[in-house]
Amino acid sequence: MAVTTKAQTDISRIAKDTRDHVLISWSAQGQVQPLVVTGAEGVWFYSGERRILDFSSQLINSNLGHQHPKVVRAIKEQAEKLCYIGAAFTDEARATLARMLAEVAPGDLTKTLFTTGGTEAVESAIKMARLYTGRHKILTYWRSFHGQTQGAMTAGGDSRRWANEPGIPGVVHFLQPDPYRSIFGNDAQKALAHVEEVIWYEGPQHIAAIMVEPIIGSAGLIVPPDGFIEGLRTLCDRYGIVLILDEVMTGFGRTGKWFAAEHAKVAPDIMTFAKGVNCGYVPLGGAMVDEPIAKHFEDHVLWQGLTYSGHALGCAAGVATLEAYREEHVIENSAGMGDLLLRELRAIGERHPSVGDVRGKGLFVGIELVKDKKSKEMLERWNGPSQKVANAIKSALMERNVYIFARWNVLFIAPPLIINEEELRIGIRAIDDVLGIADRYAQTGTL
Ligand SMILES: Cc1ncc(COP(=O)(O)O)c(C=O)c1O
């Protein structure tokens, strides 16, 4: 007789409640049945007895891995002391985290407007740039993602924007540089000349901000050519435009440095962050501004506020997270393990006809799949109607108990920054195993 354990009953009840009552993001509801997760620790998460390697840090945010004891303790202690205080007051966790952020952020980013996530951080950044400059246009890449609300969604460039259109007025897209396949090739100057053309067509006096991800994240993990971000800084200075770097995904060690801006040695005027600030243990994000913008808001009203701005539990988790990054040399580990990951995946890519490009920095690596290495034709078109290969690869990896994030023809490899070599190699081997699916599709058009 089959025995039904309590764990099995719970899992099936949770699955049923989810099926019946939860609306699931980015999905036709009838086509998805999320795995029930019952626990997590370090680089692993669990579904009952099953242990799965988190090779994408969930939504590329669990930089410290799961259930880091120091962060969990900080949340508990903060909950005992003060769960919440409104934004008109202040408390130790919020003030301490803001000071610590100013210490690690690039340039003279000194003050933070806290939000509950990356989307609101982007909305706040847009609003502050508009208030500061008195101009209204925002220039962003086509291949980009900046979040979910009307403004942030309009700013994003890929097809997630379409369902939201017409969106907000004043957002203008330009072509992102992409060393692997853009018309500018690896030439930062050509890509910058394009941006300057767009600036003139839009009228520099109307442009409040240029906002980009310093390394494009979920829109394809694209590293700009050397000199491009520096060139954007120069253009912004030339035309009095605010440079917003959206570090929601790239921040807090993901690329092997505290912030990806450091690779270009560039400081933005406004920087958005979320995800790695406390690894999602409590929702938190923010927009940091440099001294001139901070000074502007000394005598101009900051027309901005949220009930949960600077939430005590989120900030306490943030303080503990930043301490852990330092104490446990997590960012150095991201750089070291990242080099190994890139090297190994590039070697694997050589052997697989469907791997066109392997790129990234730190523990933030993208694998771009193509029909043919020479022609670089995408295996499935970015923004196209189907991503069946990516889905098949994801499923095959899940069968091997490895989780990754994948979109159209790009696989995102972004494990927690605390990963060790042994764990890293488990994931790498699994990827090597399943890339045969893409090779077969490239050669035969079938899965
Ligand atoms: C670069 C970037 N900006 C903004 C966001 C939105 O952040 P959130 O989902 O926390 O609202 C994301 C989310 O993935 C992101 O990658």
The ligand as a MOL file (V3000), in Angstrom:
LIG
                    3D

  0  0  0     0  0            999 V3000
M  V30 BEGIN CTAB
M  V30 COUNTS 16 16 0 0 0
M  V30 BEGIN ATOM
M  V30 1 C 18.2410 46.0620 -14.2740 0
M  V30 2 C 16.9350 45.9190 -13.5540 0
M  V30 3 N 16.2670 47.0200 -13.1640 0
M  V30 4 C 15.1050 46.9360 -12.4950 0
M  V30 5 C 14.5390 45.7200 -12.1930 0
M  V30 6 C 13.2410 45.6400 -11.4380 0
M  V30 7 O 13.5070 45.2440 -10.1290 0
M  V30 8 P 12.3620 44.6120 -9.2040 0
M  V30 9 O 11.9640 43.3330 -9.8170 0
M  V30 10 O 13.0100 44.4930 -7.8690 0
M  V30 11 O 11.2380 45.6010 -9.1580 0
M  V30 12 C 15.1980 44.5510 -12.5810 0
M  V30 13 C 14.6200 43.2290 -12.2670 0
M  V30 14 O 15.0890 42.2050 -12.6490 0
M  V30 15 C 16.4290 44.6510 -13.2730 0
M  V30 16 O 17.0970 43.5630 -13.6750 0
M  V30 END ATOM
M  V30 BEGIN BOND
M  V30 1 1 1 2
M  V30 2 1 2 3
M  V30 3 2 2 15
M  V30 4 2 3 4
M  V30 5 1 4 5
M  V30 6 1 5 6
M  V30 7 2 5 12
M  V30 8 1 6 7
M  V30 9 1 7 8
M  V30 10 2 8 9
M  V30 11 1 8 10
M  V30 12 1 8 11
M  V30 13 1 12 13
M  V30 14 1 12 15
M  V30 15 2 13 14
M  V30 16 1 15 16
M  V30 END BOND
M  V30 END CTAB
M  END
